[in-house]
């Protein structure tokens, strides 16, 4: 049984061709099955996780969708959808298949903030106007190009339990070793790093001497 189907009949040299376009709708009362990896791919993933764990490497993966704090707290990884759900499920399945339990990872869900400061260099006879980054050190403004500041706002277990973690990433005294370095990103689709940081962008401006206006 079907409804709303589009059909097209095109006369050929001999006979006819029927093309049907359709969408599969999964019943809401049934859980959506998770695509399974082939035995070869699963073996490769288990091997990669084992090698990374033996080297004590930590990694993170950006989610494709933006999820509310309430959804994560209530459902944990069950709140994930589409490709996020599939990738996380495959990672968990491969992790649980590692023969040595001591090398298995513990996965978490984290909400992080990327903060960047800019200053606007007005045009003069020597240069054109441009936005540049700078490092803000208290009351003193260093106009040398700075790096983004990363901070973990919320930290959850895969079941949605909130954990007391709010260390500034890169702070040796507080941070237990988690970082947002590019080498630690699990990015199978090779998406540019700036595009991985999505969500609600917040802008703030203020005036400084010499007509400098930082944007954060």
N, C-alpha and C positions, 0 to 999 in steps of 0.2 A: 504494500500500500504506500502511495506517495502523494504528495500535494505540492502545488506551486512549482512543478518541474518545468524547465525550459527545453524545448525540443526544436530540432532543425533537420529538415530533409533536403538533401542535395543530390541531384541526379548525376550519376557517374556514367562511365562508358558502358558498364555492365552491372546492373543491380543497383541497390540503394545502400546508403549508410545512415545509421541512426546514432546520434550523439546525445547523451543524457548528462546534464549537470545536476549535482545533488550535494547536499550537506548532511553529514551524519550528526544527529542530535542524541547525546547520551542521556538515558533516563536519570533524573535527579535522585531517584531512590537507590541507584547503584553507584558504587565507587568507581571512578575512572581508573582503568588499569594503567600501570606505569610501564612504558616501553622497556623491554629488556635488552641488555647488551649481548652480543655474541660471546661465546666462550673465549674466543681469542682476545677480543677487546677487553673483556672483564679481567682476563689474566694479565694483560698489559697494564691495566689500571691498578690492579693489586700490586704488581711489581713496582710501578712508579711510586705509589704511596709508601710501600715498604722502604724503598731507597731514600725517599725524602725523610721518612721518620727516623731511619738510622742516622741520617745526617743532622737530626734535630732541627729540621727546617719547618717553619710555620708558613702557612699560606692563607690567602683570603680570596673570595670570589664575590664580585659585585652582582647584586640581583637585578634582573631586568625590569621589574615592576617596583613601585613604591607601595609599601604596606604601612598601615596605621599601627601605632604602638598598641592599641587595644587588640587588634587582630593577632599580633605576634604574642601578646601576653596570654590571650585566651587559647590559641591554637598551636603556637610554636611553628614548626615546619609544616604542619597541616594547613596553615594559612597560605602557603606558597602556591602559585599557579603556573600553569603552562611550562615553559622551559625552565623556570626556576625550580619548580617541583621535580621535574625530570632529572635535572643535573644534580640536585642535592640528594635525591633518592639513589641515584647511581653511585654517588660518592659514598653514601652511607652503606650501601650494599657491598661495595668493594672493600670498604674499611672493615666491615664485619666479617669478610671472607679472609682477611689476613690471618695466616696460621698462627703467628706469634702474637698473642694478645698484648704483650708489652709494647709492641710497635703501633698499636692501633691509635688513631687520632680521637680526640674528643672535639666534636663540632659545636659551635656556638653561633648565635645570631646577634649581630651588632648593628647599632645605629651610630654613624659617624658623621662628623662635620669637617669640611675642608674650608679653611679660612685663608683668604689672600688679600693683601693690602696693595693698593696701587697709588701712584702719584701721577698727576697730569703735568707734563712738561709743555708749556706754551711755546708757540712758534716765535722765532726771531730770525735774524739774518743768517744765523749759522745752522738752524735745524727746523724741521717741520714739527707740528704738534704731535704728541704721542702719549699713550699710556704706558707706564713702566711699573714693574714691581719693586718694592723696597721692604726692608726689614724694619719693623717698628720696635725700638728698644726703649721702652718707658717714655720719658719725656724727650729723649733724644731720637731724632729721626735719621736713620742711616739710609742714604739714597742709593746705596749699592743694591743691585737686584737681589731680592730675597727669595726664599722658598716658601711654598704654602705650609700652613700650620694645620696639623690633623689632630682631631680629638674624638675619642669614643664617648658618646653621650649615654648610651644605654647598652647593656650587655645581657643576653638571655640564653638559657639553655635551649636545646631543640624542642623541649616540651613547653617552653614559654615562661619558665621561672626567671624572674629578673635577678641579676647578680650585682653585688656592690663593686662595680668596675667603672672607673671614670678617669683613668690615667691619661695624661697627655702623651700621645704617641711620640716616641723618641726620647722621653724623659728617663734617663738612666736610673734615677732614684725610685721612680714610681712604676715605670712600665716594665712588665715581666717579660718583654721580648717581642711583643707583637708590633709589627710595623706595616706601613703602607708603601714600602718600596716597590718599584715596578717589577723587580725580579721575583717578588712574592705574590704576584697577582695570578690567579688561575683565570686565564682569558682565552678559551678555546676558539672564539670567533675573531680574535685579533682586533677588538674594538679599540679605537684611540682612547687613551686614558682620560682625557677631558670629558669624553662622552659617557664614560662609566659613572662619573659623578653627576647624578641627576636628582631631581626632586624640586623642592621649593627654594629657589634662589632668593636670598635676602640682600638688599643693597643698602648701604649707609654712607653718607658723605658728610664731611666736615672741612672747614677752612683752616689752613695753616699759613704761617708767614710765607712770603715770596710767592703768593698765589698758588700754593700747592693744595690740591684737593684729593685726599685719599678716598678710595672707593673700596669697600669691603663687602 
